């Protein structure tokens, strides 16, 4: 959904409910509650009904005020990434969280949760851990080799392995990667592309599932990280996250990231919570055990992006999950690779 459409829909919603009128209605109901006094059984019943009505209206008012603050923040910042957010999410967020927990409870067996906590208790992080960075790619050879891979191999923390898996690439990706002489880099091109749905939205939700799972299977690090093939890490990303995870004994870390809204124009996606639409695959960093929670190619059947489908299952396992406060990733606006 475009930024303009988000703001337009939000304003329509605010106009529909009219915040000042809600305030007046709540005040009038509270006055009626005070007048009734609850002296008789009928008055007490009516009093209770009015109090429930006041509570419901107050909750709606708070949600609308949060929505107003959201619109104001968009106006102040001018432009924000086109994030498929709907203003109604402010109303449905508690419902979403409850549904996420319900879905995850049916998908994550208790034995898997117990396995994680037993593994964690028995598996300390080494003093200088190996980090596996997994990259899935498809026919973006130039961006992959000129932007993505260099940003990983030039990290200030150099104890890493980089695993790049092609989703049946048919361009010159393999030849380009072969020119990079670094023993930490491994490239595998799958013989066949993943079987993704034909509908564009559902395809977007799960495209890349096959190569990213293949990369996870090859990863040998103590920590796992990811990067989209057209994006870039900031130079100190891994160094800062390794130190932060060790200091806080965190199992799963996410962070804000820079988003390109127009060519060479950037804003920060703050990513305040471990929640839907706040995280992206390239903004997380986690312990190796979570390889046991793979991407699900059928996530689109639940109308969920594959990354959040996986993250909500990880969240249900209840790791120590913390937000690192600095943006450590540049998420580029999708456009043509251009001339080679």
C-alpha positions in Angstrom: 0.0 0.0 0.0 1.4 3.4 -0.9 2.2 6.1 1.7 -0.4 8.4 0.2 -3.1 5.7 0.4 -2.2 4.9 4.0 -2.6 8.5 5.0 -5.8 8.9 3.0 -7.4 5.8 4.5 -6.3 6.9 8.0 -7.8 10.4 7.6 -11.1 8.8 6.4 -11.2 6.6 9.5 -10.5 9.6 11.8 -13.2 11.6 10.0 -15.7 8.8 10.4 -15.2 8.6 14.2 -14.5 12.3 14.9 -12.2 12.4 17.9 -13.9 15.5 19.5 -17.3 13.9 19.3 -16.0 10.8 21.0 -14.6 12.8 23.9 -18.0 14.6 24.2 -19.9 11.3 24.1 -17.6 9.7 26.8 -18.1 12.8 29.0 -21.9 12.6 28.6 -22.0 8.9 29.5 -19.8 9.5 32.6 -22.2 12.2 33.7 -25.1 9.8 33.3 -23.2 7.1 35.4 -22.7 9.7 38.1 -26.4 10.8 38.0 -27.8 7.2 38.3 -25.9 6.5 41.5 -26.9 2.8 41.5 -29.4 3.0 44.3 -31.8 0.4 42.8 -31.1 -2.9 41.0 -32.4 -1.5 37.7 -30.1 1.6 38.2 -27.2 -0.6 39.1 -27.7 -2.7 35.9 -28.0 0.4 33.8 -24.9 1.9 35.5 -22.9 -1.2 34.7 -24.0 -1.1 31.0 -23.0 2.5 30.8 -19.6 1.9 32.4 -19.0 -0.9 29.8 -19.9 1.5 27.0 -17.6 4.1 28.4 -14.7 1.6 28.6 -15.3 0.5 25.0 -15.4 4.1 23.7 -12.3 5.0 25.7 -10.4 2.1 24.1 -11.5 3.2 20.7 -10.5 6.8 21.5 -7.0 5.7 22.5 -6.6 3.7 19.3 -7.7 6.6 17.2 -5.3 8.9 19.1 -2.5 6.5 18.4 -3.6 6.5 14.7 -3.5 10.3 14.7 0.0 10.3 16.1 1.0 7.8 13.4 -0.3 10.2 10.7 1.5 13.1 12.3 4.8 11.2 12.3 4.3 10.5 8.6 3.7 14.2 7.9 6.8 15.2 9.9 9.1 12.7 8.3 7.8 13.4 4.9 8.1 10.0 3.4 8.4 6.5 4.8 8.9 3.2 3.1 5.9 1.7 1.3 5.2 -0.9 4.0 1.9 -2.7 3.4 0.6 -1.2 6.6 -3.1 -0.6 7.1 -4.4 2.0 9.6 -6.9 -0.6 10.8 -4.0 -2.6 12.2 -4.1 -0.2 15.2 -7.4 -1.8 16.1 -6.5 -5.3 15.2 -3.0 -5.5 16.6 -4.1 -7.3 19.8 -6.2 -9.7 17.7 -3.2 -10.3 15.3 -0.9 -11.1 18.3 -3.5 -13.5 19.7 -3.9 -15.2 16.3 -0.2 -15.4 15.8 0.1 -17.2 19.2 -2.7 -19.5 18.3 -1.3 -20.4 14.9 2.2 -21.0 16.4 0.8 -23.2 19.2 -0.5 -25.5 16.5 2.7 -25.5 14.5 5.4 -25.6 17.2 5.4 -28.8 19.3 6.3 -28.5 23.0 9.2 -30.9 22.3 10.8 -28.4 20.0 10.5 -25.7 22.7 12.1 -28.0 25.3 14.8 -28.9 22.9 15.8 -25.2 22.4 16.0 -24.5 26.1 18.0 -27.7 26.8 20.4 -26.9 23.9 20.8 -23.3 25.2 21.6 -24.4 28.7 24.2 -26.9 27.3 25.7 -24.7 24.6 27.6 -21.6 25.6 28.6 -19.1 22.9 32.4 -19.2 22.2 34.5 -16.2 22.9 34.9 -15.5 19.2 31.9 -17.0 17.5 31.7 -17.9 13.8 28.9 -16.0 12.0 27.2 -17.6 9.0 25.7 -15.0 6.6 23.1 -16.6 4.3 22.1 -14.9 1.0 19.5 -16.2 -1.4 19.7 -14.9 -5.0 18.1 -15.0 -8.3 19.5 -13.4 -11.5 20.9 -10.3 -9.8 24.5 -11.0 -10.5 25.7 -7.4 -10.7 24.0 -6.2 -7.5 25.0 -9.3 -5.7 28.7 -9.0 -6.5 29.0 -5.2 -6.5 26.9 -4.3 -3.4 25.7 -7.3 -1.3 28.8 -9.5 -1.1 31.4 -6.7 -0.7 29.4 -5.3 2.3 29.6 -8.7 4.0 33.2 -9.6 3.2 34.4 -6.1 4.3 32.9 -6.4 7.8 35.1 -5.3 10.7 34.2 -8.7 12.3 35.9 -11.1 9.9 35.2 -14.5 11.6 32.4 -15.3 9.2 31.3 -17.6 6.4 29.2 -16.3 3.5 26.9 -18.8 1.9 25.2 -17.7 -1.3 22.6 -20.0 -2.8 21.1 -19.3 -6.3 17.5 -20.1 -6.9 18.3 -21.8 -10.2 20.0 -18.7 -11.6 20.2 -18.5 -15.4 22.2 -15.3 -15.7 26.0 -14.8 -15.1 25.7 -14.9 -11.3 28.0 -18.0 -11.0 30.7 -16.5 -13.2 30.6 -13.1 -11.3 30.8 -14.8 -7.9 33.7 -17.0 -9.1 35.8 -13.9 -9.6 35.7 -13.0 -5.9 38.7 -14.7 -4.3 37.8 -15.1 -0.7 37.9 -18.5 1.1 35.0 -17.5 3.4 32.6 -17.4 0.4 30.7 -20.4 -0.8 28.3 -20.4 -3.8 25.8 -23.0 -4.7 23.3 -22.7 -7.6 20.3 -25.0 -7.2 19.5 -27.0 -10.3 15.8 -26.0 -10.3 14.0 -22.9 -9.2 11.5 -23.2 -6.3 7.8 -23.9 -7.1 6.2 -20.7 -6.0 2.6 -19.6 -6.5 1.7 -17.8 -9.7 -0.3 -15.0 -8.0 2.2 -12.0 -7.7 1.4 -11.2 -4.1 1.5 -14.8 -2.9 4.7 -15.4 -4.9 6.3 -12.3 -3.3 5.5 -13.7 0.1 7.5 -16.9 -0.3 9.9 -16.4 -3.2 13.4 -17.4 -2.2 12.2 -20.0 0.4 14.1 -22.9 -1.3 17.6 -21.2 -1.5 17.4 -19.7 1.9 16.6 -23.1 3.5 19.4 -24.6 1.5 21.8 -21.9 2.8 20.7 -22.6 6.4 21.4 -26.3 5.9 25.0 -25.5 4.9 25.6 -22.9 7.7 28.1 -23.9 10.4 28.2 -20.7 12.4 27.4 -20.1 16.1 25.2 -17.2 14.9 23.2 -16.8 11.7 22.5 -13.6 9.7 20.9 -12.9 6.3 21.1 -10.3 3.6 18.9 -9.7 0.6 21.0 -9.9 -2.6 20.4 -6.2 -3.5 21.0 -4.7 -0.1 24.1 -3.9 2.1 25.3 -4.1 5.6 26.9 -1.2 7.4 30.6 -2.0 8.0 30.4 -2.7 11.7 27.1 -4.6 11.8 28.4 -8.0 12.7 30.9 -6.7 15.2 28.3 -4.7 17.0 25.7 -7.5 17.0 28.2 -10.2 18.2 29.2 -7.9 21.2 25.6 -7.0 21.9 24.3 -10.6 21.9 27.2 -11.7 24.1 26.8 -8.8 26.6 23.0 -9.4 26.9 22.9 -13.2 26.5 20.5 -12.6 23.6 19.3 -15.5 21.4 17.7 -13.3 18.8 18.4 -9.7 17.9 16.8 -7.3 15.5 17.6 -3.7 14.7 16.3 -0.6 12.8 17.4 -0.1 9.2 17.8 2.5 6.6 15.2 2.4 3.8 15.6 4.1 0.4 12.3 5.9 -0.4 13.5 7.6 -3.5 16.9 7.3 -5.3 19.5 8.5 -2.7 16.8 9.5 -0.2 16.8 7.5 3.1 14.6 7.2 6.2 15.0 5.0 9.2 12.5 2.2 9.9 12.7 2.1 13.7 11.5 -1.4 14.1 10.4 -0.9 17.8 8.9 -4.3 18.5 9.3 -8.0 17.7 6.1 -7.8 15.7 4.6 -8.1 12.2 5.9 -5.5 9.8 8.7 -4.4 12.2 11.3 -7.0 11.2 12.8 -8.0 7.9 15.0 -11.0 7.0 18.2 -8.9 6.8 17.6 -7.1 10.1 17.9 -10.1 12.3 20.7 -12.0 14.0 20.2 -15.2 16.0 21.8 -18.3 17.5 22.4 -21.3 15.3 19.8 -23.6 16.9 17.0 -21.7 15.0 18.1 -23.4 11.8 15.6 -26.0 13.1 12.8 -23.5 12.3 12.9 -23.3 8.5 11.0 -21.0 6.1 7.7 -22.5 5.0 6.9 -22.4 1.3 3.2 -22.6 2.1 3.2 -19.5 4.3 1.3 -17.7 1.5 -1.7 -19.9 2.3 -2.0 -18.0 5.6 -1.4 -14.7 3.7 1.8 -14.3 5.6 5.2 -13.2 4.3 7.6 -16.1 4.7 9.9 -14.2 7.0 7.2 -13.2 9.5 5.7 -16.7 9.4 9.0 -18.0 10.6 9.7 -15.2 13.1 6.4 -15.7 14.8 7.2 -19.3 15.3 10.6 -18.4 16.7 8.9 -15.8 19.0 6.6 -18.5 20.3 9.6 -20.6 21.4 10.4 -17.7 23.8 14.1 -16.9 23.1 15.7 -13.9 24.8 14.9 -11.5 21.9 16.3 -7.9 22.1 16.4 -4.8 19.9 19.7 -3.3 19.0 19.1 0.5 18.8 21.2 1.5 15.8 20.3 1.0 12.1 22.8 -1.4 10.6 21.4 -2.2 7.2 20.7 -0.3 4.0 17.5 -1.6 2.3 17.6 -0.3 -1.3 14.5 0.6 -3.3 13.9 -2.2 -5.8 14.8 -1.2 -9.4 16.5 -2.5 -12.4 20.1 -3.7 -12.1 21.1 -1.4 -15.0 23.9 -1.9 -17.4 26.7 -4.2 -16.6 
